[in-house]
């Protein structure tokens, strides 16, 4: 219990400071989250959803926290140029866990759309935030969500009113910046009302060569006939630990596309809980992982079919080299009465070295009798015959290996709806396979 004790002691000593720098709406659920965390403790590997990642070890080190909300000396708009060619975006920054408000995009959002600090919006529009905050990210069920809820002081709030469509993709760059080892607890709340449509690109980067521990909880509410595309790209470094829990709730005839790409990291643990609350809804959940050295990437998903006539599609692909460890556990739950469910779940993995390891566990749990559901997984190595064939035609073995790996993950990237983002990811993935650390043109942060 040593890992839990430092956070329990921290909250007991600093809870007033935490609350003084956060809106009352965020504080209303904070004490309950603390009690849930104290009761649960960090899960060990005997807990089914955490069997592939040692959470107690991840949270054991003593990290600093910016609970007093000291200003971080950085202007990301001047130092960080993260442009996707041919993709017109509205660019926002979160520095550690704090929304950067000193400079904002010049492009005006459609009337009624909000993209702003969660803490500020919880202060200025408490009833709107209270209606959604913490409603699907249940602290009694998950210790990491409880920890994030009891410590989070800011993050991002996105609201798209009824029948409003965002004209531009919203790009949010999460920057980790510190002169000491640091823990950050970021919160994101996304609300799409009936008939709304929005596309997002979240990028995670680390500006300093420090040990970082980032927890993130995203809650996304997708109303009737709404459309959400949520793309998450991680390009941090080997000293970064990222624990991200995403909760999505879909109403009638809604459509969600959730894509998570991990290219550079240390230890990453992503969890996705998606629940169908309205009939006729559809989701596409895709993941792409490229890992080598001693990187660790664990993706855990739960698709909960609670109502009839819904469709879920999952495809996660890993390419592991060196001593990298990958894990995928995906559970599709079809509840009693959820007839006419269509579900497809696939996990395909390529171990490019003898020392890389992949754990895969696709699961179906079905309590309805009129459904079409299937799942599958594979773990393999590069095809020697294909390598030999390419070498016979003048392609050296290293380049042939790269081309096969690149073709393997392209299936995931090609499922993304934004064509400029697909082109950019093709470029980044190719450079990643070539061992080149890539940075955007004009970016001074990565030098």
Secondary structure as UniProt FT lines:
FT   HELIX           2..20
FT   HELIX           24..27
FT   TURN            28..29
FT   HELIX           30..40
FT   TURN            45..46
FT   HELIX           48..50
FT   TURN            51..52
FT   HELIX           55..58
FT   TURN            59..60
FT   TURN            67..68
FT   HELIX           76..79
FT   TURN            85..86
FT   STRAND          89..95
FT   TURN            96..97
FT   STRAND          98..99
FT   TURN            111..112
FT   STRAND          114..117
FT   HELIX           118..124
FT   HELIX           126..130
FT   TURN            131..134
FT   TURN            139..141
FT   HELIX           143..151
FT   STRAND          155..160
FT   TURN            162..163
FT   STRAND          169..176
FT   STRAND          182..192
FT   TURN            194..195
FT   STRAND          197..206
FT   STRAND          212..222
FT   TURN            224..225
FT   STRAND          227..235
FT   TURN            238..239
FT   STRAND          240..250
FT   TURN            252..253
FT   STRAND          255..264
FT   STRAND          267..276
FT   TURN            279..280
FT   STRAND          282..291
FT   TURN            293..294
FT   STRAND          296..305
FT   STRAND          311..320
FT   TURN            322..323
FT   STRAND          325..334
FT   TURN            336..337
FT   TURN            339..340
FT   STRAND          342..351
FT   TURN            354..355
FT   STRAND          357..366
FT   STRAND          372..380
FT   HELIX           384..392
FT   TURN            393..394
FT   HELIX           397..413
FT   TURN            414..415
FT   HELIX           419..433
FT   TURN            434..435
FT   TURN            441..442
FT   TURN            445..446
//
